[in-house]
Amino acid sequence: MPERLTLDTLLTRGRAADSTVAWRDGARLDYAALLRGCTDWHAAFAAEPGPTVALYFNDSFDFACALLGAWHAGKTVVLPADAQPGTLARLRDEVDRFAGDLPADCLPLTPLSGAATPDWQPLDPDFSALVIHTSGSTGVPAAIGKCLRQMMAEVGTLAACWDGLLGEAPVFATVSHQHIYGLLFRILWPLTSGRPFIAARHAYPEDIVAALAGQPAVLVASPAHLKRLPSGLDWATATRGLRAVFSSGGPLPDDAVPVCRELLGQAPIEVYGSSETGGIAWRQRERDDATGWLPFPAVTLRYEDTLWVRSPNLPDDDWFRSADHARPHGDGFLLLGRQDRIVKIEEKRVSLTAMEQRLLASGLLDEVRVLPLDGARQRLGVAAVPSAAGRAALVADGRGAFGRRLRQWLACDVEASVLPRHWRYGWALPADSQGKITQAALTRWFDPRRPDVCLLAREAQSVRLWLRAGAGLPYFDGHFPGRPILPGIAQIEWAIRFGRELFPLPATVQRLEVLKFQQVIVPDSVLTLTLDFDAARGSLTFAFDSDAGRHAGGRILFGETA
């Protein structure tokens, strides 16, 4: 096992030039390549005024070079969770420059190739190194600053707990380094422990199986990925050398743990914490009754109305009050749910968690989130993933009748005045690359332009959706008076919207090809939308069909920049 370094001396103490840092498409990237990348980015950032820079990269090795180059140039790095226009617009007043795989209107900085190697100096542990954002589970994401010392403490804890187990096995990940979990587990911990990481993210189970291929490996994943492992893949061969699986971002559902043990050959190591606190505790459920969490070394807890935390991962030695209820259990504790899942509707206190559990008991839903929606009067909305029985009922009866059926089920336990008024359905709750289900993403399901939709079939690069173009959709207003039809631009918008939800499409639409509109779509039409994604070309082919035949089809070309 290589010597463990610390983040502040990673470039000053260094490693052998030919030691492996990362792998990209089967090619080895060594420490000399890391130093060259850090040097070129350091030169670019050092030439820029202003103390902050936002970094967004698809490739983890390129990101690591830019991150270390920025830190050694004295820049505080801001991590946008994604490159969506709204996210970048919010950051324009917070940062001085952007860098990475971003649209041209961000004027992203580029590295200065051939720059002279600087005299690397140790970083100040109290340096304000990073700004991350909460997942937005309760509203607009809030910025959280972290000094280098906090991240050094967290990486040191991970190394002390698991370096002996993992050895030099390469790190594969389904999660993005743009979030604190991915940043720590996928890049910073491997860099300091001398463990190579894979530069590309593996977003699909098929990608994971092909990439692991039985070799020694560490898998950094999220509950959103681990709870949907398909049994039809050759997991036994793929995971033959798997040293450990990590999961964070929320508790892994109880029913997913036995599936992971069967397919992956082990239970994931689950890590509990938050953006504010860093890691608090961990567990590995090799038995179904192993539900307790064990605090990390140097983490102190107390149990009052909620869980209180004191930790070197926090900015100071003060106690931090979490939003989670907990009680002691053995050497650790049990989590009992979040305090902030209580809302007031019509002056009545409503437990969103209890309502979700009641809906799941109907047998018609596999996943569900109940959330308060803004408006003149606060009301509840339900975003849900129907079960097989639920999908059949939704397709047969429509959204209105299906929602009434679920409301009647809830009415046995919930007062009529607080019953949810708005219902939306999809194939998976909208999770980010860390598996976080955010309030903002859920709220987008309630966009009035979103049609009723249900997943009929899915393969790696192809899906088939059932859609109902309800008469109440705003697209039909004024188009045309007396004989409304669905505009072609709406059909293209739906193809792009659902393509982005289902596939890792590049950031920018570049052009449309072979576009044909063959039959009009009238209100309340029931349609099948077929989407095929060609990752190599960055193309999404779409087709709208019904019992009447083909309505429209075409191909949309995407790229990273305009």
Secondary structure, 3 states (H helix, E strand, C coil): CCCCCCHHHHHHHCCCCCCEEEEECCEEEEHHHHHHHHHHHHHHHHCCCCCEEEEECCCHHHHHHHHHHHHHCCCEEECCCCCCHHHHHHHCCCCCEEEECCCHHHCCECCCCCCCCCCCCCCCCCCEEEEEECCCCCCCCCEEEEEHHHHHHHHHHHHHHHHHHHCCCCEEECCCCCCHHHHHHHHHHHHHHCCCEECCCCCCHHHHHHHHCCCCEEEEECHHHHCCCCCCCCHHHHCCCEEEEEEECCCCCCCHHHHHHHHHCCCCEEEEEECCCEEEEEEECCCCCCCCEEECCCCEEEECCCEEEECCCCCCCCCEECCEEEEEECCEEEEEEEHHHEEEECCEEEEHHHHHHHHHCCCCEEEEEEEEECCCCCEEEEEEEECHHHHHHHHHHHHHHHHHHHHHHHCCCCCHHHCCCEEEECCCCCECCCCCECHHHHHHCCCCCCCEEEEEEEECCEEEEEEEECCCCHHHCCCCCCCCCCCHHHHHHHHHHHHHHHCCCCCEEEEEEEEEECCCCCCCEEEEEEEEEECCCCEEEEEEEECCEEEEEEEEEEECCC
